[in-house]
């Protein structure tokens, strides 16, 4: 037991030291002292640490939801547009291989701070695909090979005058270019808008990309949407320009045999002639005709099947997602986009009208070998939808009037003519 220091030295230094040592040495007091020391040092620290952890977790949780503040009404509208494109592709089966990926891509690029597109120094995947696959025209040229492998030019070769309707049905392109220029678009943008009338999505993308138009997203949506709406757009125009008697004109199909040699020579000759007339069209027409040559040569059957099926579907799928990178809300939602949608409709209407009116003019000079004027409407490039629409209208007027083969002849000629029209535009209008 320790002794209590005397009163006289209680406040001396030695007395204080002696008291502390005595307390430490007392086995009953020592544990209490140690507990107090630990509490004084560690309990406040542990409390602060716990408080810091709670604060950090709250900041993390709040940061996860902070991006909601970046959502704008324009983004929400683009989500709705993307959803509409997906709906049209799935429910209405309107160009599903393109509209579904395009609709999904439109949603993807319009999420706030989306990593799918370039944000500052971080390159987005869709922008990278656009630069490496569309801006350099790689995807488009691969797609042209696939389209060429799907085309059968036999109906055209049995009745070569059908080529004239393919040319006449491009009237809407040049009419729309003139109209777009009058509405205030510069010539390059007007050319990109007018080519919607080609009724050929890849050609529209090719021309729009060549001129570097900022309206490429709206142009693509209009081009592919109207292609899918051909069964709705064309019949009223055809009925307005023809009589019932004209729609009932029969056209016997020419059953002349087309030799394999002719089928092989045809794409080569078309490429050479187009290249001489319009050198800038040779890329477009050349890849289209090469695809057809692969189909007709007879020694590349597996490649022909791959090009017309797997390749074209895969490229179209990627193309839909990629071009959606140009559908950013700030650019897409504008008065100009609405004007482009309307001008695209004008192009399709005047394409149809141009083909029908040209057929009626031809009948004035060939009274003994009249053409059903509806064949002229099949001269647009929307293959084979336009040919089916024309044939269905003929059958509706007269169940015995089957004009499918002549209509297909005009329709495949429209494929060639639309690509040539795109090349001529590139030739005539400077970049």
Secondary structure, DSSP 8 states (H G I E B T S, - for coil): ------GGGSSSHHHHHHHHHHHHH-HHHHHHHHHHHHIIIIIHHHHHHHHHHHHHHHHHHHHHHGGGGG--HHHHHHHHHHHHHHHHHHTS-SSHHHHHHHHHHHHHHTSTT-TTS-BTTB--HHHHHIIIIITTSHHHHHHHHHHHHH---HHHHHSGGGHHHHHHTTHHHHHHHHHHHHTT--HHHHHHHHGGGG--HHHHHHHHHHHT-TTHHHHHHHHHHHHHTHHHHHHHHHHHH--HHHHT-----------HHHHHHHHHHHHHHHHHH-GGGHHHHHHHHHHHHHHHSSS-HHHHHIIIIIIHHHHHHHHHHHHGGG--HHHHSSHHHHHHHHHHHHHHHHHHHHHHHHHHHHHHH-TTS---THHHHTTSS-TTHHHHHHHHHHHHH-TT---HHHHHHHHHHHHHHHHHHHHHHHHHS--
